[in-house]
């Protein structure tokens, strides 16, 4: 089973380089992704250029644009005209990354922030306090990530 999933992931990675708007419909791929992420088949998918940010950087405060506390390895800043705030995103490239509490990331992020430089298909991922918090995610900085909308949240994102 693991080999099949790995093969499917490799195939989706090879064909995932096509931008979301130009991608042909793939009902089998949509179904597989929905099983893996819990999303509804046909949920919006995005290819987003990622940048990382941390507390202590210029202009970064302790609260997101909803007035909620920013949460390391969970808070994402998006262009609200593309991805509405309060959207739960699954970003497959972040699965397995180390979390601040020593566990591994499950791939779920919360679109609760916006930024002046976040226009179009871009996403900023909050890594935590200080520049060192970015180290585990540096290979993803400035790369295109696959994000799928898997739901919405009310209130503030969970810690």
WOHUJO-V470134 format. One record per pair of residues at least 24 apart in sequence whose ideal C-beta (glycine too) atoms are under 7 Angstrom apart, sorted by sequence separation. I is the first residue (numbers start at 1). GAP is how many residues later the second one is. If there is no record, write none. Layout:
i gap
I GAP
I GAP
This chain:
i gap
8 24
87 24
123 24
20 25
86 25
20 26
73 26
85 26
86 26
20 27
73 27
85 27
19 28
72 28
83 28
100 28
85 29
73 32
76 33
78 33
76 34
80 34
74 35
75 35
76 35
74 36
77 36
78 36
46 37
75 37
76 37
77 37
75 38
77 38
82 38
98 38
79 39
82 39
97 39
78 40
79 40
97 40
77 41
79 41
70 43
79 43
110 43
68 44
78 45
112 45
66 46
77 46
65 47
76 47
77 47
93 47
110 47
64 48
65 48
76 48
64 49
65 49
76 49
39 51
75 51
93 52
37 53
93 53
72 54
73 54
91 54
92 54
72 55
73 55
91 55
70 56
72 56
91 56
90 57
89 58
90 58
89 59
89 60
90 60
72 61
89 61
87 62
88 62
88 63
88 64
87 65
88 65
86 66
86 67
53 71
49 72
48 73
49 73
50 73
51 73
52 73
53 73
54 73
55 73
56 73
47 74
48 74
54 74
55 74
56 74
46 75
48 75
50 75
52 75
54 75
54 76
54 77
54 79
54 80
52 82
75 82
74 83
52 85
71 86
69 87
68 88
71 88
52 89
68 89
50 90
51 90
66 90
50 91
51 91
50 92
49 93
50 93
49 95
50 95
48 96
47 97
48 97
47 99
48 99
45 101
46 101
45 103
43 105
44 105
43 106
43 107
39 109
39 110
37 111
39 111
38 112
37 113
33 115
16 130
